[in-house]
């Protein structure tokens, strides 16, 4: 788009000239459309769109620009407060090996090592010296839209979630609960714990005798490995320092044990015993259900 010639005596503002190529790429990303999809919706050939975005067609017709902008206008989804400014493409400065712009609607990233390239997932490049690496692409991106949208949502959660202690008046003060939630109130993780002490039974806890037991750390499966659990544990430890509680205990298994060890917990010398209790069932009698109490049986428990 070319700015009109300035009148005699007027001052030209360089920023008033619109970069049509960058604007079209940003609009196409906001509308989540590829060049081919935009061509189908606007009726403008894909080759024409490619020339405009690469800067090879610096002065397209007004009708062409009108059709392109009209095709994306109804598909743009604004996130956050409306500021009147269009967010630029995050990877605008990246170029592929041929010096071309990366697809604006995808999330491109630079490839510096084989681990940055999904195409090298099968090779053990960590055992190969750099001078033996094969030819790597300059950039890479996900073509699978479902996985791409999942990754974008994870990044939004990573930057937006907050951790706080949730106090419920209906629960005793010895019950601790920390939540990780998004600004709209959606819960993405929580940590629950409770205080224990022999002195609590008589209602006179002594200084230095309070202990706390971690009941569990939960993170929504879609948002694991984003550091949410670690921030919950960090908030929990900070609250321990504030409350003067020096000891924390936890019982975990499988990945939960590995996670707590990574957060600084240590294994004790003794290990708890896992016990199981099952109600005996008489022959010909249906098993107990949650709808009512099970009938009492005269059988005896056998040691396991």
Secondary structure, 3 states (H helix, E strand, C coil): CCCCCCCCCCCCCHHHCCCHHHHHHHHHHHCCCCHHHHHHHHCCCHHHHHHHHHCCCCCCCHHHHHHHHHHHHCCCCCCCCCCCCCCCCCCCCCECCCCCECCCCCCCEECCCHHHCHHHCCCCHHHCCHHHCCCCCCEECCCCHHHHHHHHHHHHHHHHCEEEECCCCCCCCCEEEEEEECCCCCEEEEEEEEEECHHHHHCCCCCCCCEEEEEEEEECHHHCCCCHHHHHHHHHHHHHHHHCCCEEEECCCCHHHHHHHHCCCCCCCCCCCCCCCCCCCCCCCCCCCCCCCCCCCCCCCCCC
